[in-house]
Amino acid sequence: MATWDSRGLRGSQFENLINQANEKYRELRLGLVQKIPTPIKPVEIDDDRHITLAYFEKKSTVDYIGVVQSFPICFDAKECTGETFAFSNVHEHQFNFMADFEAQGGISFLLIHFVSEDKFYYMTFFELKHFYQEMQNGGKKSIRIDQLRPEFFITEKLGVPLHYLEGVNRDIQERD
């Protein structure tokens, strides 16, 4: 069973960039997106009332959920250290939640940080679904950064450190 303290600070810089972007979007009245906390059960608490050991109570869905210019969105943030993203990083319950969210008219996606390249990618649910189903049918289990669509790489714009709303906009345009 995974413990809360076993994951360390993995992804915290990436999460901080996303949180900064979400705060800027809120300030600019472009959207309201919040981090969904992972439910934990504290096991040990120190004298200062800090949790020192905890277990995940149940599987989480996605990392973020909100609304952007009247479009409901949900997404998960994933990091990989190399130049390849393994689709096994997307858990079945996460994929299913995103599929259900899409079925209700929402927009689901992944934000992927390729740490070694310091590049960020917006993966549409359509793209994820294609690769995820291929993996489950014995096909490719990962994708290299150079195989991804260049127009969905994320940059800093408008003072937003990780301006992923451009990806949302492209995603919406492709659906029309």
Buried (B, 14 or more C-beta within 10 A) or exposed (E): EEEBEEEEEEBEEBBEBBBBBBEBBBEEEBBEBEBBEBEBEEEEEEEEEEBEBBEBEEEBBBBBBBEBEEBBBBBBBBBBEEBBBEBEBBEEEBBEBBBEBBEEEBBBBBBBBBBEBEBBBBBBBEBBBEBBEBBEEEEEEBBEBEEBEEEBBBEEEEEBBBBBBBBBEBBBEEEE
